[in-house]
Amino acid sequence: MKRYGSVIGLRADKLEEYKQLHAAVWPDVLQMIKACHFTNYSIYLRKLPDGKHYLFSYFEYTGNDFAADSAQMAADPTTQRWWDLCGPCQEPLPDRAEGEWWADMEEVFHCD
């Protein structure tokens, strides 16, 4: 099992839309997440004093081939439609790595 954390901006004018989407995630999207061995998936919201909003994502990957499972999820038509709704709400960080939408974060501490 490997833990993943990532961060992305959230457009302030899309805050309520994003929260509503995630209050009722489509069952097929949830099923694909599980089929691709992503577990303990959570997204947290943080508003900073300057008014900017950020989302922090955390999940645990329990499979054997992260690249293949991620590609399977990305190829799923239902997941693509879901991302088409969520994507306009998000603001990727300008310093994210090439090819990233959500910027990966380094784990610096963990306690079981």
C-alpha positions in Angstrom: 0.0 0.0 0.0 1.2 3.5 -0.8 -0.3 6.8 0.4 -0.8 9.7 -2.0 -1.5 13.4 -1.2 -2.1 16.1 -3.8 -3.3 19.7 -3.9 -5.2 21.9 -6.4 -6.8 25.3 -6.3 -10.6 25.7 -6.3 -12.3 28.6 -8.0 -14.2 30.6 -5.4 -17.2 31.0 -7.7 -17.4 27.2 -8.1 -17.2 26.3 -4.4 -20.8 25.4 -4.0 -21.0 23.5 -7.3 -18.0 21.4 -6.4 -19.3 20.6 -2.9 -22.7 19.6 -4.4 -21.0 17.4 -7.0 -19.1 15.6 -4.2 -22.1 15.3 -1.9 -23.5 12.8 -4.5 -20.7 11.3 -6.4 -22.0 9.0 -9.2 -22.0 5.3 -8.2 -20.1 4.3 -11.3 -17.3 6.8 -10.5 -17.1 5.3 -7.0 -17.0 1.8 -8.4 -14.2 2.7 -10.8 -12.1 4.3 -8.0 -12.4 1.0 -6.0 -11.8 -1.2 -9.1 -8.5 0.7 -9.6 -7.4 0.0 -6.1 -7.8 3.5 -4.7 -9.0 3.3 -1.1 -9.5 5.7 1.8 -10.0 8.4 -0.7 -10.8 11.8 0.8 -10.8 15.4 -0.4 -10.5 18.3 2.1 -11.2 22.0 1.5 -9.2 24.9 2.9 -9.9 28.6 2.5 -6.9 30.8 3.1 -7.1 34.3 4.6 -6.4 35.8 1.2 -9.7 34.3 0.0 -8.1 31.5 -2.2 -9.5 28.0 -1.9 -7.5 24.8 -2.0 -8.4 21.1 -2.2 -6.2 18.5 -0.6 -6.7 14.9 -1.8 -5.6 11.8 0.1 -5.9 8.2 -0.9 -4.2 4.8 -0.5 -3.2 2.7 -3.5 -3.4 -1.0 -2.9 -2.8 -2.4 -6.4 0.4 -3.5 -8.1 0.5 -1.2 -11.2 -0.4 2.4 -10.4 0.2 3.6 -14.0 -2.1 0.9 -15.5 -4.8 1.4 -12.9 -4.6 5.2 -13.4 -4.8 4.7 -17.2 -7.9 2.4 -16.7 -9.6 5.1 -14.7 -8.7 7.9 -17.1 -10.1 5.8 -20.1 -13.4 5.2 -18.4 -16.2 7.2 -20.2 -18.2 7.8 -17.0 -15.1 9.0 -15.2 -14.2 11.3 -18.1 -17.7 12.9 -17.9 -17.3 13.3 -14.2 -13.9 15.0 -14.7 -15.5 17.3 -17.3 -17.8 18.6 -14.6 -15.2 18.9 -11.9 -12.3 20.2 -14.0 -13.7 23.7 -14.6 -14.1 24.2 -10.8 -10.4 23.5 -10.2 -7.3 25.7 -10.7 -4.1 23.7 -11.1 -1.1 25.1 -9.3 1.3 26.9 -11.7 4.3 24.9 -10.3 2.8 21.5 -10.7 4.9 18.9 -12.6 4.4 18.4 -16.3 1.4 16.2 -17.0 -0.1 16.7 -13.5 -3.6 18.2 -12.9 -3.5 17.8 -9.1 0.1 18.6 -7.8 1.7 15.7 -6.0 2.7 16.3 -2.4 5.6 14.8 -0.5 4.8 12.8 2.6 7.0 14.1 5.4 5.4 12.3 8.4 3.1 9.3 9.1 2.1 7.6 12.3 0.2 4.3 12.4 
